[in-house]
Amino acid sequence: MLNARLRLPVLCFLSSVLWVASATAKVTALVGGRLIDGWGGAPVNHSVILIEGERIKAVGTVESLPVPAGAEVIDCRGMSILPGLWDCHVHTMLLGHSDYTHWDATYKPDRLEKDVMPAAAHQLLNAGITSAVDLGAPLAASINVRDRIARGEIPGPTLYVSGPFIQHAPYPGTEEFRWGVSGAADARAKVKKLADAGVNVIKLIDQDQMTGEEVEAVVAEAHAHKLPVVAHAHRPDEIRIGLKYGVDRFEHTGLATAPEYPADIMASIQERTAKMALGPLYWCPTIEGFFNYDYQVGNPLHIEDPAWRQFVPADIADDIAGSLKNPGWLAYYQITPLRAKTSASKFAQLQKTGLVLLIGTDSGIPMKFHNQSTWRELDIWVNKLGVDPMTAIRAATYWPAVSMKVDGDYGTIQAGKFADIIAVKGDVLRYIDLLQRVDLVIKHGQRYK
């Protein structure tokens, strides 16, 4: 420990060094673009965003905010600038292969961690996804890939990971990323193990096959560790039991082809959304695949597009391509056209309940690639389901950050927050599908594209 005579001079010296470092830190200026800041207000024309280090230093316009001498200037005239996108439901352990049984048997956790998950993460970032919620993968691989990204060792979005699913019993051959529970004590122990390992969220699946005591234990233990719980909503009883025991977010719009959600479920959702003290109830519908399936089978250009091979080792990419030679034959999707006929009405039901809808895609499942999925979801929301473009963008920027309780650092473009920013040429509020060609990607102040 420094003695009293030395402590003050040393502290003064360190303070002066930090001041000089701050004063001479590189400043990047994004100049001239149309800013959609994530708050939902009118876009700001001729904007200026100053970035210093990892964070946004100031936001203004060319008339109100001078660009410091020596700053690196990025000309954004003619571009829409918005917060980096979130995808609230991805699977980095999957890359679009059609045969889960083959994939799970062939690509074990070491290969997933070394090749598959980093490739998925890099594709997501290149597509403008600067934050993502990864729902289901082997525990150690999830934590390691997330942390390597955070340390800057590999490129990718800021990841929030669940590790393995929690369910009644894992499917054969999936024990690395699906954990079964037997009784309330075991449920608590499994959640505690995930929490102690450092996951960011707990994922429930097939909770209608669990006992009420088991689901209650999962939710209670997760909340004791301040972790949100997301749960599948494919079947009505999954929703009922999730609402009963207080899950925070639901995933998907359902496997059933019924034309709408039952009245008792709608009443329970509205009752939950009225309880403001509990915070918003979130729902991630992952809906675009229903609407795009017939078109993509008949026009498989997205399968033939070599962009999804980027960053993927050749042997894995060839394996994926071989599994998709006959996309219309995939058993996984045979009921999809029927689900498409009822998904719009269910989406409309959810919109009326007061819950918060989030953009998520199930990216990585068969025929759904990480470089394409998020913009397609936004496109369907806007152009098929009639969602206002600004509302859709906020469902992929502001609200996900709020849902993960990181809105102090993410979700909007404002001074003090991390500089997670993307830009596209043209008016994204008029043409949402411009997001399929993101021209500028900045994450934590570093330009990746």
N, C-alpha and C positions, 0 to 999 in steps of 0.2 A: 504494500500500500504506500502511495506517495505521502511524504510528510507534508505538514501544513505549508511550509515555505515553498515547496516545489509545486504543490497542487494547482495554485492559481495561475502561475505562468504557463504551465502545461495546458490547462484548460483554455487559456486565452489563445495559445498557439493553435490548438486543435480547432477552436472556433474560427480563427482567421483562415485556416486551411479549408474548412468546410464552406466558408463564405466565398473564398476565391473559386473553389470548385463549382459552387452553385452559379456564381456570376459568369463563369466561362463555359458552363454546360451547353452542349449543342442544342439549338432551337430549330425545330422544323415548323414551317408555316404552310398550311393548306389554304390556298388563296383563290377566291372567286367562285366557289361552288354554291349550290343551293342546299342549305343545311336543313335536314330533317333531324332534329336533336333527340327524338325519342319521347318528348313530353306530350306530343299530340297537338301542339299549337301550329300556327301557320309556318311554313318553311321560311327560312331566312335567306334571301338572295344576296349574292356577292359577299359571302361569309369569309371570315378569317378564323382559323383555329391554330393556336400556337401550342406546340408540344415541346416539353422539356423533360428529357429523360423518359421515364415510363408513363408520365401523366400529362394531362392537359393543363397548360398554364393559363390560357385565356381564350375566350370566344367572343367574337364581335363581327364587324363588317369592315370592308375596305375603307369605309368612311370613318369608322370609329376606333379601329384598332390598328395602330401602325405595326409593320413588320420590323422586328429588330435588325439592325445592321449585322450582316454575317450569317443570318439565318438561312437554312436550306429551304428554298421555296418550291413547293409542288403546285403547279398550275392546275386548278380544278375547275376552270371555266367550262360551262356546258355539262357539268357533272352533278349528280345527286350525291350528297354526302350523308351518311347515316351511321348510327352506332353499329359496331360489329354484331352480326346476327348470332342468335342462340338457336341451337336445335335441342329441344328438351327431351328427345327420346332417340338415342342412337345406340348401335351395337358395334363397337369397334372390333370385337372379336369375329365379326362376320363381314364378308365382302361381296355378297350378292349370289353366292353359290346356291344352286337349287336343291341340293340334297343334304339336309342337316345330318343325317346318319353318317354319310361319308365324311362330311366336313369334321364332325366331332371326333370321328375315329382317326382321321388323318392328321389333323392339326392340333397337337397337344399344347399345353400351356407354354412350354418353352418357345415353340414356333409362333404361337400367338403373340407372345410378348416381344420376340425379336423382330418379326416381320409383319404380321398381320395388323396388329393394333397400331404400330407406328405409321404404316401405310394409310390406314383409315384416318388417323388423326391428321396427317399431312394433307390428304385430300379434302377433309373438312375445312381446314384452315385456308387452303387455296380457293375454296368456294365462298369464302367470306364468313365462315362460321368461326368466331373467335371464342365462343364458349359453348360447351355441350354437356349434356347429362347422359352418361354412359350407363345404361340400365341392364347389367347382366354380363359378367365375365368372371374368370377365375380370380380369386381375391388378390393373390400376390401380383399377378400380372397387371390387374387394374391399378393397384396402388403404385407399382413401379413405373408404369407408363405415364400415369398422371404426374408423378413426381419428377420424372425425367423431363417432361414438357415444362413443368414449373421452373426447373433449374436451367432451362434453355439448352438442354442437351439434344433434344429432337424437336422439330416443329410440330405444332398442333394447337388446337384450342385449349383454353383453360378447361380442364375436365372436372366434373363432379361425378363421382363413381359410386355405384351401389355394391360392386362385387357380386357375389352369387345371389340369385333369386332365393326368396324364402317361400316354401310351399309344403304341401302335405308330404309328398314323396317325390324325389327326383325321377325323371324319365331315365330308362336304362342308358348308360353310357354318358350321362350328363352330370355326374356327381361333382365334377370340378367347379361347375358354375351354377348348380342348383342344389340347395340344401333343404332336405326334408326336416320336419320337426315332429316330435312325438310328445305331446303334452305341453302344458304351459311352462313348466320349468325348463324344458329343452328349448322352447321358443325363446325364452328370455336369454338363455345361455348362448344361443346362436346369434341373436342380435347383439349381445354384449361382445361376442368375439369379433363381429364385423365392426362395431363401434371402436373397440380397442385397437383394431388394425388401422383405423383412420378413414373409413368410408364417409361419404358425404350425405348419403340417402339410403333408405331401406326400401327394397322392392318386394312386394307381395304378388304372387301369381297363384291362380286357382284357389283363392282363399275360401271359396264356397265348398271346397273339399276338406277344409280344416275345421276343427271345433271352434265354437265361439270363444272358449277360454284361450285357445292358442292364438287366435287373431288378436284378441284383447291384450295378451301378453306381448306380442310383437309390437303393437302400437305403443303400449305403455312404456316398454323398455326403450324403444327408439326415441320417444319423446323425452324420457329421462336423460338421454344423451344428447338432447336437442337436435335430433335428426328427423327430417320429414319422412313420411311414409307414402310411397306411391303404390297404387294397386291396379291390377288389371280390371277392366270393365267389359269383358266380352259377354258375360252372361248376367242376367238380371240379379241372380243371387250373389254374384261377386260384388255388385254395386250395393245391394241391400246390406250385406254384412260389413262392407267397407264403411258405409255411412254410419252404421250402428256403432262401430268401435272407433271411429274418428280418424280414418286415413285422411291425408292432406291433399291428395291429388289422384285422379283416375286417368287410366291410359286406354286409348282406343274407343271406337264407337260400337263395338260388339260383333261377335261372330254370327249371332242370330239374324235371320232375315225378316223378323217381325217389323211391321211398318213404323212402329214408334216404341218409345219406352213406356212401360206400364205406369198407370196413374199414381200408384203408391210410391214409386221411385221418384217421379217428378215432384210429388208433395214432399218427400223426404229431402230432396235436394234443395227445394225452396226453403224448407224449414232450417236446413243447415246454413244456407247462404244468408239467412236473416240474423244469424248469431254473429254479429260484428266483432264481438270480443274474441272469437276464435280466428279472426282473420279470413281472407278470401278462401273459398274452395276452388281448386284448380282442376282443369280437365285438359288433357292432351289428346285430341281426337285421332291423330295419325290417319288422315282420311284420303289423301290424294290417290293412293293406289287403286281405290275402288273406281274412281272416275277415269283413270288413265289406262286401266288394264286392257280393255278391248283395243284401244288405239295402239298401245305398245306391242301387243301380240301381232296385230296386223301390219305394223310399221316398226319393226324392231331396231330402229336407228340408234336408240340409246344403248342397245346391247353391242352394236357394231362400232360405236364410237370408241376409239382407243383411249380416250381421256380417262376412263375408269381404270385402265391398267397402270396409270401413272403411280410411281412409287411402290408398285406391287411386284415382288419377284416373279420372273417369267414362268416358273413352274406352277405357281399358284394361279397366276392370271390365265394360263392355258387350261388349268383344271376348271376354273370358273366358267370360261367360255365354252368348254366342252359340255358342261352341265346345262347350258342354256340354248343348245342348238334347236330345240323345239319348244319355245316358250309357251305355246298354247297347250302343251301336254302336261304342264306341271300340276300335279295333284293338289299342291298347296293352294292354288288359286282357282280351282274349279267352281267354288261357290261365290267367288268374288263378283261376277256380274249380277247375281241376285242381291248381294249386299249393297251394291252400288245403287240399286233402285230404292233403298230405304235409308241410306246414309244421310242424304240431304235433309230429310224430315227430322231425323234424330239430331243432326247438327242444329237445325232451327229450334228444336225443343230446348237444347242446352243453352242456346243464346238467350232464351227468354227467362232463364231461372236466376240470373244474377251471379252465376259463377264466372270465373275468369278462364277463357280459353287460351291455350298456349300452342305455339308452333312446335311440333315434333313429328318425326317421320317414320320411326322404326327402321331407320337407315341401316343397311347391311343385310336385311332379310332377302330372300330370293328375288333377284332381278332388280333390286333397289340399291343403287350405288351411292357412296358418300359424296361424290362430286356433283350429284344431280338432285338429290332428294329434297333438300330444303327449299330451293326456289320453286320446285314443282308443288310443294305443299302450299306455299304462299300464292302461287298462281291459281290453284284450285279454289282456295278461300275467296280470292277476289273475283275471278272470272266465271266460276261455276256456282259458288255459294253466296255471292253478292255481298261479301264483307268489304267495308270501306278500306281502301289501301292503307290509310294511316292506322286504322285499328289493327290490320294484319301485321304491319311493321312493328307496332308496339307489342303485339303478341310474340314477336321474335326478338325483342330488344328489352324494353322496359319491364314488362311483366315477368319474364323469366328471372331477371335479376331480383325482383321483389320476392318471387316465390322461393328463391334460394337464399334470401336474406343477405344479399351482397349488393344491394342497390346503392349503398354508399360508395361503391367503387366502380360499378358497371351499370349498363342499361341505358344511359343517356350521355350526350356529349356536353360536358360542362366542366368548368375549371375545377381541378382537384381530383377528378376521376381518372382511372386508367385510360390511356389513349388507345382504345379499341375502336377503330374507325374503318369503314369501307366506303368506296365510291364507285359509281357506275356512270358511264356516259349516257346522258339523256335523262328524261323525267320519269323516275321510278314510280311516282304517284299516278302517272298516266299509263305506264307500261310496266307492270310489276315483273313481267318475265325478263326484263333487263337484268335481273339478278342472276340469270344463268351465265352472265359474262361479267363477273366482278373485276373491275380494272385495277383497283387499289385496295390492298389489305394491310392494315397496320394493327399490330397487337402489342399492348404494353409499350407503345412508342417505337417499336421496331417494324420497319417496312418489310413485308414478306412478298409482296406482289405489286 
